[in-house]
Amino acid sequence: MLTVQQAVFTVESLISKVQQQKQLIHQLVQENEHLRHEIKQLRKENEQLKYRVQELEARTKKNSSNSHLPPSSDRFHTHSS
């Protein structure tokens, strides 16, 4: 059986642990919110970059034989012998 002093010590110890857990939970909630915001920004940036890559790939596929561009604009043309 616990003495009154042991019971008080146990309760105080539990209160201290609960307060530490509360602080940790608060910190993790803030970190979670920050990471969610960062993920949202990175997803938006990723979509913009995907679109830009598509644009650039489409541009490099065009040459004087498949567009209105003059032959002097052909960038990656290899000459066959």
Phi, psi and omega per residue, in radians:
M1 nan 2.473 -3.128
L2 -1.404 2.507 2.997
T3 -1.417 2.942 3.117
V4 -1.076 -0.723 -3.141
Q5 -1.125 -0.706 3.122
Q6 -1.158 -0.688 3.129
A7 -1.138 -0.769 3.124
V8 -1.095 -0.769 3.118
F9 -1.062 -0.759 3.137
T10 -1.095 -0.779 3.129
V11 -1.116 -0.783 3.126
E12 -1.097 -0.676 3.100
S13 -1.113 -0.752 3.119
L14 -1.148 -0.701 3.102
I15 -1.072 -0.760 3.123
S16 -1.082 -0.763 3.124
K17 -1.112 -0.701 3.128
V18 -1.108 -0.736 3.119
Q19 -1.107 -0.716 3.096
Q20 -1.099 -0.747 3.126
Q21 -1.131 -0.670 3.109
K22 -1.080 -0.767 3.115
Q23 -1.116 -0.748 3.134
L24 -1.103 -0.750 3.125
I25 -1.081 -0.759 3.113
H26 -1.051 -0.786 3.131
Q27 -1.090 -0.751 -3.131
L28 -1.192 -0.611 3.090
V29 -1.120 -0.764 3.109
Q30 -1.102 -0.769 3.129
E31 -1.100 -0.707 3.113
N32 -1.069 -0.767 3.119
E33 -1.091 -0.739 3.122
H34 -1.082 -0.782 -3.117
L35 -1.176 -0.653 3.086
R36 -1.087 -0.731 3.104
H37 -1.109 -0.766 3.141
E38 -1.124 -0.713 3.106
I39 -1.071 -0.742 3.125
K40 -1.044 -0.790 3.128
Q41 -1.122 -0.744 -3.119
L42 -1.171 -0.633 3.083
R43 -1.116 -0.736 3.122
K44 -1.105 -0.801 3.124
E45 -1.093 -0.699 3.126
N46 -1.070 -0.750 3.109
E47 -1.108 -0.711 3.120
Q48 -1.117 -0.715 -3.132
L49 -1.216 -0.655 3.073
K50 -1.052 -0.771 3.125
Y51 -1.081 -0.740 -3.139
R52 -1.126 -0.716 3.110
V53 -1.083 -0.745 3.100
Q54 -1.048 -0.757 3.117
E55 -1.052 -0.813 -3.101
L56 -1.187 -0.670 3.096
E57 -1.121 -0.709 3.121
A58 -1.120 -0.660 3.125
R59 -1.154 -0.725 -3.087
T60 -1.264 -0.346 3.126
K61 -1.404 -0.271 -3.136
K62 -1.492 2.425 3.018
N63 -2.546 -3.033 -3.041
S64 -1.150 -0.354 -3.118
S65 -1.516 -0.310 -3.125
N66 -2.185 0.340 3.090
S67 -2.694 -3.091 3.130
H68 -1.491 0.133 -3.096
L69 -1.281 2.537 3.078
P70 -1.291 2.733 -3.133
P71 -0.986 -0.491 -3.139
S72 -1.174 -0.259 -3.134
S73 -1.557 -0.098 3.114
D74 -1.122 2.066 -3.044
R75 -1.601 -0.764 -2.988
F76 -2.001 0.668 -3.094
H77 -1.451 2.253 3.058
T78 -1.817 2.331 -3.122
H79 -1.482 2.281 3.088
S80 -1.616 2.554 -3.088
S81 -1.684 nan nan
